[in-house]
Amino acid sequence: MSADQSFNPFEMARSQFDKIADLLDLEEGARQFLRTPRREYHFTIPVKMDDGGVRVFQGYRVQHNDARGPGKGGIRFHPQETIDTVRALSMWMTWKTAVVNIPLGGSKGGVICDPHDLSPREQEAICRGFVRQLARDIGPLIDVPAPDVMTNSQHMLWMLDEFEALHGGRYPGLITGKPVGLGGSLGRTEATGYGVVYTIREALKVLGLDPKKTSASVQGFGNVAQFAIDLYQQLGGRVVCVSSWDQSEQTSYTFRRVDGVDLEALRGVTDRFGGIDKKRAKDLGYDVLPGDAWIEQDVDILLPAALENQLNSKTVGKISKQVKIVAEGANGPTTPEADAVLHERGVFNIPDFLANAGGVTCSYFEQVQSNMNYFWEMDEVLSKLDVKMTGAFHDVATLAQRKKLYMRDAAYVIAIDRVASACHDRGWV
Ligand code: NAD
């Protein structure tokens, strides 16, 4: 699902895999096995629409690999969803769960639809129809879905309810992203942003930098960005810039306050989609700059937390010499061309599937709590999250140092090696 029709994410995911398979000297059988999803489900979902007609929606679930545990991955609702996007995302989920060493595999799902044009009843029918097609192929011990682009906790509850109706029992471990109080975990909202900052904190230690003497510039002001800013400021860091998408003008803006953004005040002028009100931000003393100004600030840390393809061959030259760390909160914010430049310049990279793995780690905690029907307090969730993210970061950083690898490559080596070993030890390849 990309605006650029020539971009095929599955080809990109495969070429990333091939590079590391060469580095690991992976056997041919294991390569072939891991380049291709294990199972794919393609199905239609007929829905009786509110106007009396019937519309048929296309659904997909791709289970890339489950050698290390049940599949895990979100379900997207999007008008431009493609099977190759779902395949790529399922493969990336396999590497993400492996790099943080949680006992899960990688899956992803999608329905070609635009929820903006669908009533709640029609959306409910799609959710229930999706589960009816997969009732025997997903489950707490098989494959565990979650929300993703344009799906939320309500969609997850409808899906859970349909599954429980079909199976005749309560299976809260089927799905994550449920509302707190109905099987959801405390800390899920904070998890991705906080997880990014746990890895930044550790990277600063590796580089011998005091967080209190560092500054950062952030792209986006949504869920990931806001909680990352919250924790980074608690560590004493100064956030100079954030940026956001202006829906009415169809463009983005950067909001700069050199003394540091005031998170609460800025939240007060931001809508629920993370869009900042330009006029009210100006009144709060922010400079309003063009959308990509966040990239060219003299800061120590760049934190892209909005979209893919932001640090690319056109923008990488604008990055200040002062930048020491790029922490990828967003998925795929750096293109291979920009990555090569940053590598050459010695910028410390915290790759997306490590940096933003706090979300799936907390989803795993949700599944664990759901399965035992016993829920942890917030402190317990966050301290377990910190342990997982910090451990994963140091596994990668230690290997990168020992083998003189770029952090992204070291993360891939660890993830692919773990999955290939599990497949080998099970006797599959
Ligand atoms: P969100 O929708 O809450 O916020 C997105 C933010 O980006 C908003 O502030 C929006 O205004 C801004 N934005 C959109 N287009 C922009 C543009 N062109 N320029 C500048 N800002 C722009 O999304 P989120 O949940 O914070 O996710 C952000 C990124 O993190 C995505 O790449 C997502 O895939 C990734 N991610 C999120 C999670 C999670 O748990 N939320 C987990 C893993 C990865």
Residues whose N, C-alpha, C, O or C-beta is under 5 A from the ligand:
A	BS01	NAD	T192 G220 F221 G222 N223 V224 A225 S243 S244 W245 S252 F273 G274 G275 A305 A306 L307 G329 A330 N331 N356 G359
